[in-house]
């Protein structure tokens, strides 16, 4: 017996989705950090922060609540103005942000701060929140756009945080259950240790929505997500109506960023990782089909973990 939409939505609301009170707590914590960091950067390095945008899964409302194997992180994009792209790099920007954070939180351990490829991260042990601070050089000619740098190879890509948020909202407006399906897929990804990032899942799910439409039960649509990965082998180039051109890429997996045609968001997925993702999807699809036919909730736990539940225990 397949899962009903009511059961899937119960699982999403009570286990997967970030509760309202937690969202408010994280929002307040991030707002305090933004205000303090904005002032510190201006006073310390004369850096002008033109705009700050909360981005990523938190802003798109596809984030999962914190669990033992899943952290909560908020991406905060700082649009830096007055800096020429040729004269400023992510390395120098992130270093300035890192130094400012150390001064802002003198009582925190150094290991609570980290400079990653494209962000400086600060971890708050009390709430379990990680904040990724992403510096972006503002493009004054395109509202919401800017250049994001890679600390490792020095490359830069154009990005638009508000546009990415709008991309998910547009799909949610088309399909009210879109975010639920994304959260289901993210939970599956984490439990199965599948090497897909959250952004990849959002885009693959959006592509499946575009191809298959929103008809069918939530359970079947989740199985169709797995089936697409298994059958396509992720060898198809995935594009969206927002893309105006399709450049040629030689990467094993190609999914265009809907806000920047020149950015393949899966460029770092290796051929071995592609094969592993497809293998996991094939096994998971078979398991999901069997669980659906048998009506066995314990089998679904193989895909989603022990926290899977579809009815109130009370």
C-alpha positions as CSV (number, residue, x, y, z in Angstrom):
1,X,0.0,0.0,0.0
2,X,1.6,3.3,-1.1
3,X,2.1,6.2,1.2
4,X,-0.7,8.7,1.1
5,X,-0.1,12.4,0.5
6,X,-1.4,13.0,4.0
7,X,1.3,10.7,5.4
8,X,4.1,12.2,3.4
9,X,3.0,15.7,4.4
10,X,2.9,14.7,8.1
11,X,6.4,13.3,7.9
12,X,7.6,16.6,6.2
13,X,5.8,18.8,8.7
14,X,6.8,16.9,11.9
15,X,10.2,15.6,11.1
16,X,11.8,17.3,8.1
17,X,10.7,20.9,8.0
18,X,12.4,23.5,10.1
19,X,9.9,24.6,12.8
20,X,8.8,28.2,12.9
21,X,10.3,28.9,16.4
22,X,13.7,27.6,15.3
23,X,13.5,29.7,12.1
24,X,12.8,32.8,14.2
25,X,15.7,32.0,16.5
26,X,18.2,31.5,13.6
27,X,16.9,34.6,11.9
28,X,17.5,36.7,15.0
29,X,21.0,35.2,15.4
30,X,21.9,35.8,11.8
31,X,20.5,39.4,11.9
32,X,22.7,40.2,14.8
33,X,25.8,38.8,13.1
34,X,25.0,40.8,9.9
35,X,24.6,44.1,11.7
36,X,27.8,43.6,13.7
37,X,29.9,42.3,10.8
38,X,28.7,45.1,8.5
39,X,29.9,47.7,10.9
40,X,33.1,46.0,11.7
41,X,34.1,45.7,8.0
42,X,33.3,49.3,7.4
43,X,35.3,50.5,10.4
44,X,38.2,48.0,10.0
45,X,38.8,47.8,6.2
46,X,36.5,50.6,4.8
47,X,34.6,47.9,2.9
48,X,31.2,49.1,1.7
49,X,28.5,46.4,2.0
50,X,25.9,47.5,-0.5
51,X,23.4,44.7,0.2
52,X,23.0,41.6,2.3
53,X,20.9,38.7,1.2
54,X,20.0,35.6,3.2
55,X,20.3,32.8,0.6
56,X,20.6,29.0,0.2
57,X,18.2,26.5,1.5
58,X,17.2,28.6,4.5
59,X,16.0,31.4,2.3
60,X,14.4,29.0,-0.2
61,X,12.5,27.2,2.7
62,X,13.9,23.8,1.6
63,X,16.2,23.5,4.6
64,X,16.0,20.5,6.9
65,X,15.8,20.8,10.7
66,X,18.9,20.0,12.7
67,X,19.6,16.3,13.4
68,X,22.6,14.3,14.6
69,X,23.7,13.8,10.9
70,X,22.4,17.1,9.4
71,X,23.6,20.6,10.4
72,X,21.6,23.8,9.9
73,X,23.4,26.4,7.9
74,X,22.4,29.8,6.6
75,X,24.1,31.4,3.6
76,X,24.5,35.1,3.9
77,X,25.6,36.9,0.7
78,X,27.5,40.2,1.3
79,X,27.4,42.3,-1.9
80,X,30.6,44.4,-1.8
81,X,30.6,47.6,-3.8
82,X,33.3,50.0,-4.9
83,X,35.8,47.2,-5.6
84,X,37.0,46.4,-9.1
85,X,36.9,42.6,-9.8
86,X,40.5,42.8,-11.1
87,X,41.8,44.3,-7.9
88,X,39.9,42.2,-5.3
89,X,39.9,38.5,-4.8
90,X,37.9,36.1,-2.7
91,X,41.0,35.3,-0.8
92,X,41.5,38.9,0.4
93,X,37.8,39.5,1.0
94,X,37.4,36.3,3.0
95,X,40.5,37.0,5.0
96,X,39.2,40.4,6.0
97,X,35.9,38.8,7.0
98,X,37.7,36.1,8.9
99,X,39.7,38.7,10.8
100,X,36.6,40.7,11.6
101,X,34.8,37.6,12.9
102,X,37.7,36.8,15.2
103,X,37.5,40.3,16.7
104,X,33.7,40.2,16.9
105,X,33.7,36.9,18.9
106,X,36.9,37.0,21.0
107,X,35.6,34.3,23.3
108,X,34.9,31.7,20.6
109,X,37.4,29.0,19.8
110,X,39.4,29.5,16.6
111,X,38.0,26.2,15.2
112,X,34.5,27.8,15.2
113,X,35.7,29.8,12.2
114,X,36.7,28.4,8.8
115,X,37.5,29.8,5.4
116,X,36.1,27.6,2.7
117,X,36.3,27.7,-1.1
118,X,33.6,30.4,-1.5
119,X,32.6,31.4,2.1
120,X,33.8,32.2,5.5
121,X,31.9,30.1,8.1
122,X,31.2,30.8,11.7
123,X,29.7,28.1,13.9
124,X,27.4,28.7,16.9
125,X,27.6,25.7,19.3
126,X,24.7,26.8,21.4
127,X,22.1,26.7,18.6
128,X,23.9,24.4,16.3
129,X,23.8,27.0,13.5
130,X,26.5,27.4,10.9
131,X,26.6,30.7,9.0
132,X,28.3,30.8,5.7
133,X,29.3,34.4,4.8
134,X,29.7,34.7,1.0
135,X,31.4,37.8,-0.3
136,X,30.2,38.8,-3.8
137,X,31.5,41.7,-5.9
138,X,28.5,43.7,-7.0
139,X,27.7,44.1,-10.7
140,X,26.4,47.6,-10.8
141,X,24.8,47.0,-14.2
142,X,22.6,44.0,-13.2
143,X,20.3,44.2,-10.2
144,X,21.0,41.4,-7.7
145,X,24.0,40.0,-9.7
146,X,27.7,39.9,-8.7
147,X,30.9,37.9,-9.0
148,X,31.7,35.1,-6.6
149,X,35.3,33.9,-6.2
150,X,36.9,30.5,-5.6
151,X,39.7,30.7,-3.1
152,X,41.4,27.6,-4.4
153,X,41.7,28.2,-8.2
154,X,41.0,32.0,-8.3
155,X,38.1,31.6,-10.7
156,X,35.0,33.7,-10.6
157,X,31.4,33.1,-11.6
158,X,28.4,35.4,-11.9
159,X,25.6,34.7,-9.4
160,X,22.3,36.2,-8.3
161,X,21.1,35.2,-4.8
162,X,17.7,36.8,-5.2
163,X,17.2,35.1,-8.6
164,X,18.0,31.7,-7.1
165,X,15.4,32.3,-4.3
166,X,12.9,33.3,-6.9
167,X,13.6,30.2,-9.0
168,X,12.4,27.9,-6.2
169,X,9.5,30.2,-5.3
170,X,8.3,30.1,-8.9
171,X,8.3,26.2,-8.8
172,X,6.5,26.3,-5.4
173,X,3.9,28.6,-6.9
174,X,3.5,26.1,-9.7
175,X,3.5,23.1,-7.4
176,X,2.6,23.7,-3.7
177,X,4.4,20.4,-2.8
178,X,7.7,21.2,-4.6
179,X,9.5,22.1,-1.3
180,X,8.2,19.0,0.4
181,X,9.6,16.9,-2.4
182,X,12.9,18.6,-2.2
183,X,13.1,18.1,1.5
184,X,12.3,14.4,1.0
185,X,15.1,14.1,-1.5
186,X,17.5,15.9,0.8
187,X,16.7,13.6,3.7
188,X,17.2,10.6,1.4
189,X,20.6,12.1,0.2
190,X,21.8,12.5,3.7
191,X,20.7,9.1,4.9
192,X,22.1,7.3,1.9
193,X,25.3,9.3,1.9
194,X,24.7,10.3,-1.7
195,X,27.3,12.8,-3.1
196,X,24.7,15.3,-4.3
197,X,24.5,18.8,-2.9
198,X,21.3,20.5,-1.9
199,X,21.4,22.9,-4.9
200,X,21.8,19.9,-7.2
201,X,18.7,18.2,-5.7
202,X,16.6,21.4,-6.1
203,X,17.5,21.7,-9.7
204,X,17.0,18.0,-10.5
205,X,13.6,18.1,-8.8
206,X,12.7,21.2,-10.8
207,X,13.7,19.4,-14.0
208,X,11.6,16.4,-13.1
209,X,8.7,18.8,-12.4
210,X,9.1,20.4,-15.8
211,X,9.2,17.0,-17.6
212,X,6.6,15.1,-15.7
213,X,4.3,17.8,-14.3
214,X,2.8,17.9,-10.9
215,X,0.3,15.1,-11.3
216,X,0.5,11.9,-9.2
217,X,1.0,11.2,-5.5
218,X,3.9,12.6,-3.6
219,X,5.3,9.1,-3.0
220,X,5.2,8.3,-6.8
221,X,6.8,11.7,-7.6
222,X,9.6,11.0,-5.2
223,X,10.1,7.6,-6.8
224,X,10.1,9.4,-10.2
225,X,12.9,11.6,-9.0
226,X,15.0,8.5,-8.2
227,X,14.0,6.9,-11.5
228,X,15.1,9.9,-13.5
229,X,18.6,9.8,-12.0
230,X,18.7,6.0,-12.5
231,X,17.5,6.0,-16.1
232,X,19.3,9.1,-17.3
233,X,22.5,8.3,-15.5
234,X,22.8,12.0,-15.1
235,X,24.2,12.1,-18.6
236,X,21.6,14.5,-20.0
237,X,22.4,18.2,-20.0
238,X,19.8,19.8,-17.7
239,X,18.7,23.4,-18.5
240,X,15.8,25.6,-17.6
241,X,13.5,28.2,-19.2
242,X,15.6,30.8,-17.4
243,X,18.7,29.9,-19.4
244,X,19.3,31.9,-22.6
245,X,22.1,29.8,-24.0
246,X,23.6,26.3,-23.5
247,X,27.5,26.4,-23.5
248,X,29.4,23.2,-24.1
249,X,30.9,21.5,-21.0
250,X,33.1,18.5,-20.8
251,X,32.2,17.6,-17.2
252,X,30.6,14.2,-16.4
253,X,27.4,15.9,-15.1
254,X,26.0,19.1,-16.5
255,X,23.2,21.1,-14.8
256,X,23.1,24.7,-15.7
257,X,22.7,27.4,-13.1
258,X,19.3,29.0,-14.0
259,X,20.8,32.4,-13.2
260,X,24.1,32.0,-15.0
261,X,24.4,30.1,-18.3
262,X,28.2,29.8,-17.9
263,X,28.0,28.0,-14.6
264,X,27.7,24.3,-14.5
265,X,26.7,23.8,-10.8
266,X,27.8,20.1,-10.9
267,X,31.2,20.8,-12.4
268,X,33.0,19.2,-9.4
269,X,31.1,15.9,-9.6
270,X,33.6,13.3,-10.8
271,X,32.8,10.3,-13.1
272,X,33.2,8.0,-10.1
273,X,30.8,10.1,-8.1
274,X,28.3,10.2,-11.0
275,X,28.3,6.4,-11.1
276,X,27.9,6.2,-7.3
277,X,24.9,8.6,-7.4
278,X,23.3,6.6,-10.1
279,X,23.9,3.3,-8.2
280,X,22.4,4.7,-5.0
281,X,19.4,6.0,-7.0
282,X,18.8,2.6,-8.7
283,X,19.0,0.7,-5.4
284,X,16.8,3.3,-3.7
285,X,14.2,3.2,-6.5
286,X,13.9,-0.6,-6.1
287,X,13.6,-0.3,-2.3
288,X,11.0,2.5,-2.6
289,X,8.9,0.4,-5.0
290,X,9.0,-2.6,-2.7
291,X,8.1,-0.5,0.3
292,X,5.2,1.0,-1.7
293,X,3.9,-2.4,-2.8
294,X,4.3,-4.0,0.7
295,X,3.0,-1.0,2.6
296,X,5.9,-1.6,5.0
297,X,7.0,1.6,6.8
298,X,10.1,-0.1,8.1
299,X,11.4,-0.4,4.6
300,X,11.0,3.3,4.0
301,X,13.3,3.8,7.0
302,X,16.1,2.2,4.9
303,X,15.8,5.3,2.7
304,X,15.0,8.0,5.2
305,X,16.5,6.8,8.4
306,X,15.0,5.8,11.8
307,X,13.2,9.1,12.3
308,X,10.8,8.3,9.4
309,X,7.2,8.3,10.7
310,X,3.9,8.9,9.0
311,X,1.4,9.2,11.9
312,X,1.3,10.6,15.4
313,X,2.6,8.1,17.9
314,X,0.0,9.4,20.3
